[in-house]
């Protein structure tokens, strides 16, 4: 029985997901502060709405470890960001660069405002103009025509059962 329990325990450990190594800050406080600043500018590729500083995802921990390794190796912030962009694409940055791939991301809000303004302006221009008041001659002609008509019942034909 013990042997069976040992085999089951070993099998479970073999298939279990390894625990993520805890975040270990860099020994140099200046480097750690730089790494922390980068963490806030880098998007978690799993959570997508959180920075890797705030994300509990395993990939975010891996990305934090990678950033710390790069900072410790003496790479600049732009080199570190460029490496992450090569690996994960422009989406990994909360402030992606202005290029052909991100053109709609940067200009899209302005285009939406311009299109909405154009539609609003067109709609307002197409509104019918108010009718001009009748002249005295038109008023007289209208009175004459109304006088010639037979007296109409004011009730609606749908009112009667």
ABEGO torsion letter per residue (X at the ends): XAAAAAAAAAAAAAABBBBBBBBBBBABAAAAAAAAAAAAABBBAAAGABBAAABABAAAAAAAAAAAAAAAAGBBAAAAAAAAAAAAEAAABABBBBBAAAAAAAAAAAAAAAAAAAAAAAAAAABBBBBBBBBAAAAAAAAAAAAABBBBBABBAAABX
